[in-house]
Amino acid sequence: MIDHISIGVSDLGKARDFYDRVLQTLGQMRVLDIDLPGQGMVAHGYGEAGQVASFWIGVPDYINPEANRRGGVHVAFTAADRKAVDAFHAAAVAAGGADNGAPGLRPHYHADYYGAFAFDPDGNKIEAVCRQRVS
């Protein structure tokens, strides 16, 4: 249903370094950089190697980090398994993000919903989720 999503960041280099580290835990990588003549680097796109980018970070005309912290963007990434969710959370915190919910089951969402939550450096809410049933 969704072709791609893009979020604004206040420091593109810092955000690039953060998402490079965090998304690799989910098998994703930076697949495209947008460098516009006269404007410089304005966006980075992430996806699977050899595929189109489905998640983008970029320099917006305006960003309000305080508003983000109160209710900004929330992006949930699919994780292949629970170990990937754990790695995602650890990488997010190690890369300068903030914890917003340790890895664990969230049965109030779904019986097999295993997720972890973090804030990126701009206060955007990111999550990794695995819905795999474990016997």
N, C-alpha and C positions, 0 to 999 in steps of 0.2 A: 504494500500500500504506500509506503513512504520511499521515495527515491533517494533522498539524502536529507540531512539536517546540518545546520550550520549554527555555531554559537560565537558570540563576540568575546574577545579577550582584550585585556588592557596592555599586555606585554606579549607580543607574538613569539619572540624568542624563548621566553620563559615557559609559555604555554606549549610551544613545540617540544621543548625538552621534557616537560611533564608528560604529555600525551605519547611521545615516542616511547618512554619507559613504561607507562601504564598500559597502553593498548597492546604492546608486544606480548603481555601476559595472556592475551586473548587471541593470539595468532593474527593480529592486525598490524599494519605498518603504514608509514607515510608513503603514499603512492603518487602524490602530485603536489607540487609547490607552484603557487601563482605569484609571479614576479611581473608587475605591470610597469611598462616604461613610464618614467616620471614619478611613479609612486613607490617603487621598490616592492619588497616582499609584502604581500597583503593577506595571503591565506595558505593553509596547508590542508590537504585532504588525506583521509585515512581509509583503508579498506584491506582486503586480502591482496596478496602479491599478484600482480597481473590483472587485477580487476579495477573497476571504477571506484572512486572514492564515494563513500556513503556518509561519512562523518567529517565535518569541516570545522576548522577554527580560523577566525579571521579578525581583522581590525575593523571594528564598526565605526560609524560616524560618531557614536556616543555610547558610552558604557557607564552604568551606575552600579559599582560593586556592592554598595549597601543594599540596593534594591534586589540584587541577585541573592544575597544572603537571606533576605526575607521571603523570597518566593520566585527566584529566577528559574532558569532552565533546569529540567531534570531529564537526563538521558540514561537509559538502561541498556547496557551492552549484553549480548548473549555470550555466556561462557559455556565451553564444551563440557566441563565437569566442575565439581566442587573445589578441586585443587586449584583450578584456574581462578575461581572466585576469590579464594584465599590469597593467591599470588597478586591478583589485581588490587586488592585492598592494601596489601603490604607495600606494593610498588607505589600506589597513590600517596600513602603517608610518607614513604621514604623520599619521594620526588617533590615534596613540598606541599602536598594537599593536606586536608584536615579530615580526621575521622568523622563520619556521620552515621555510623552503624557497623559494628564488627560483623564479619562473616558468620552466617548462621541461618537456621531454618526460620521462615516467616510463615507459619501455618495459617495465620489470619489472612494471607493473600491466596495461598494454595497449599495443599498438603505437602507437596514436594518442592516448594519455593525456597531455594537456598540463595541468599543474596548478601551483598556487602555494599556499603554506601560510603561516599567520600565527597568532600568539596574540592574542586580544583582551585588553583590560586586566585581565580576571580570570583569564587563563591558559587559557581555553577554546580549543581548537584549531579554527581555521576554514580552509576551503580553497575555492578556485574551480577547477573542472575543465571542460575542453572535450575531447570525444572526437571532434571533427571531423577527418576525414582531410584532410590537405593534400597536394596533388599537386605 
